[in-house]
Amino acid sequence: MPTGFGRYTWYYEIIEEKRGGNVSSYDQKHFDSCAESYETEIGEEYPQWLKWNLLERHIRKGARVADIGGANGRHARDVAGKLACDVVCVDLSEGMLRQLKARSMETGKTNGQVPAPVVARAQAIPLADGSMDAAWCYATLLLMPDQEVAISEIARIVKPGGTIILDIGNRWNLGWIYWQRFYKKRGFPGIFPLSGSAIRDLAVKLDCEIIENVPTGILSQLMYIPFVDKHTPLRRLIHKQGQYPDIDGRCSAMLPVFANRFYVVLKKRSG
């Protein structure tokens, strides 16, 4: 067992022993299989910039935080290193977390802050109630038919007054036709976006306040028209590097009902 993962290292050992049940399944096998080729750096297009921007603005330095569905830790590692946070990275894929551990050990000699890996599902996070100052979940919830359960779990582990950042697919977007087929071909049950009203209702149910809601992707759905992405300059036009927000982000803000995703920041009420 590698050293240097702080007081959370033991979580990895516990989940290794007790995971059982439904952890080893089609989704775990899928992400294990692509772990070595999975992107490791945060991109420069607006949606990727936005993810980091939200973390940087809403997470205080030195906080105890959790990255849920963190894969190989491309956000978790930067939060640990740049914000000096105590980070737990939760993911169902052992392959992804092995990549996180390997990369963290390579850089750990010069940067003492490295994320602690935890093999678990977002619907059953093995962390105590109110144990985190903040938690985020990117590019994960859309694949869960029971994502409300996962969001409730994320809210449970965050202390009153803490921050939750979520990447939630919007129901009213044609791009999901493509992704529905994509994931079903790979053994997933489908994708499960939510409407804006469902998100607001869930926030109320969890006793959270929505303090920021950033829509993106209203133009991105056009790239799923056959040949458009590969044979036209559309991507470069709508996701021009260095524009934050880009054209897609500005159009999404004007017509959020048709956006592809919502990046939602919740504040858990103090009670």
N, C-alpha and C positions, 0 to 999 in steps of 0.2 A: 504494500500500500504506500503510495507516494506521500511524503510529508509536505507540510507547508500549506495545508488547507484549513488551518485554524480549528476552532472548536466544533465546526460542522462536519469534519471528516467522518465521524462515526455514523452520520446519517447514511452515507454511501454503503457502509458495511451492513447496517440494519436492513436497508431495502434489498440489498443483494440476498440476504437470508430469507426475507419474508415476502418478496414481491408476489410470486405465485399468481394465481387467478388470471386476470385478463390483461396483464401487462405484456406478455409475450403474444403478439397477435399480428394481423396483417399490417397495421400501421407501424408497429415497432420494427417489423422486418423490412418494411419499405424504407424507413429512415436509416436503419442500420446499413442497408445496402448502398445508400448514397452518401454516407457519412464522410468518406475520404475525399469526395469531390465537391462537397457542400461549400458554398462561399464562406470565406473567413473574414472578409473585410466589409465594412459599411460602405455602400455605394455613394455616388455623388449626385444621383438624380434626386429630385425633390422629395419623393416618398421616403427614400432612405435617409436623406438629410433630416427630414421631419422627425423620424423616429428618434434619432440621437438628440435633436433639438429639444424634444419633449422631456427626455430623460435629464438632460443637462439643466433645464429650467425648473423642473419639478422635484428633483431629488437633491437633497442637501448633501454636502460633502461629509463623509464619515458615517453616513446612515447605514442601518442594517436593512438590506433589501433582498428581494427574490425575483429572479428572471424565470417565469413559468413558460415552459415550452422553449427553453433557451437554446436548444440544439447544441452546436459546438461552441457556444458562448461568445459569439462575435460582439454582442452588446454587453454581456456580463463582464467580459474581460476589460472592456473600455471603462465601464462604470467602476470596476474595482481599481483599475490603474489610474484613470484620470480624475475620478471623484473620490478616490481613497475610501470607497465603501466596502463594507463587509457583505459579500454577495453569495447567495445560494442560487445555483443554477439547476432548476428542476426540468427533467426531460424523460420521456418514456424510452428513449433510444440509448442503449449502452454504447453503441458505436459512436454516436454523436458525442457523448460525454467522455469517451476515451480520447477523441480528438481534442476536446477542451483540456483535459488533463495533460495530454502530451504538449500542447502549445503553451499551457500555463507553466509547466515545469521548465520549458526552454527559456522563458522570460522571467521566471521566478527569482533567479539569482540577482537580477538587477531591480526587480520590483516586488516587494514583499506581499502586495495585495493580489491574491489570486482567488477566483471563485471556487466554492465548494460544490462538487457535483452530487446530485441526488437523483437516483433512478426511480421515477414515480410518475403517475398520471396526474394531470391537472385536476381531475375530479376527486382526487384523494391525496392531498398534499400532506406529507408527514412533518408538518411544522406546527408549533403551538399557536393557539388563538392569540392574536394581537402581538405576535413576536417580531413583526417586521415594521419598519417605518414606512416602507413603500414596496410595491410590487408592480411588475408590468408583464404583459403577455402579447407578443407580436407573432403574426402569421401562424396562428395555432387554433384559435377558437372556431374558425370557419369550418374545420373538418369534424367538429363534434356535434352530433345530433342533440346532445345534452349539454350544450355549452353554458346554459344557465347554471347548471350544477358547478361547472368549473369556475365561473365568475363568482359564484357564492363562496367557493373555497378560497379564491384569491382574496375576497373581501374579509373572510374569516381570519386569515393570518396577518392582516394589516391592523395595526393598532388604531384606536379612535383618533381622529385628526390626521391620519396618514393618507398617503396618496396611492391611487391605483390608475395605471395607464393601460388601456385596452385597444387592440386593433380588431375592429368588428366589421364584417362584411355587410354591406347594405343590400337589402332584398331587391330593390328596383334598379337592376343594372344588367344589361344584356351579356356582359362579359362572363357571367356565371354559367351561361349555356356551354361555353368552351370548357370551363374548369369542372363543371359537373361531369362531362364526358371524360376529361383527363383523369380525374381521380377514380371514377368508377372502373375505368380500364385497369387501374392498378389495385383493385380490390377494396377500395374504400366505399362506404355506403352512399357517398355523395358529398355535397357541401351544404352548409346551413346558415345562410345570411339572415340577418334580423332587420326589421324595419326600425326607423327612427323612433316611433312610438313605443315599440317593444323595449328599446334601449332605455328610454326615459322611465318606463314602468318598472324595469328591473332595478334601476338606480334607486327609485323610491322604495322598492321592496327591501333593498339592502341597506337602507338608511344612509345613502350616499348622495352627495350633491355633485352635479355635473358642472365643473368649473371651466372646462374647455372641450370643444368638439370640432375637430378639423376634418372636413370631407375632402376626399381625393378621388381621382380616377374616372371622372365623368367622360373625358376624352379617351382615356386609355382603352375603353371597351372597343373603340374603332379599330384597334390593332389586331383584334381577333377576327376581323373580316379576312377571308383567305387572300394571301399575297400582300396584304397591306403592310405588315410589319417588316417583311424582308425586302420588299421591292419599292417602298416609298420612304421619303424622309420624315414620315409622320412622327416617329418616336423622337427624333432630334428636335422637331418643332415644338412638340408639347412638353417635352422634358428637357429643355435646354439647360445644360449644366451652368451653374452659377446663378440661376434664377430661383429665388426662394421667397414666395411661391412661384412656380412656373405657370405657364398658360393653363395647364390642366388644373392646377390648384386654384387658380383664380376663377376659372369657369365652374369648378366644383363648388366653390363658396357661393356663387350666384344661384346655382340650382342643386342644392345638396340632396334633394329627394332622389336624384338620379346618379349620385356619386357611387363609386365602386366600394369605398371603405370609409369608415369613420374612425378617427383616432380620438378616443374619448378619455378625458382625464377626470377622475372622480376623487372627491375628498370625502373620506369616511367621517361621518358626524361624530362629535365628541360625546354624544349621549345626552 
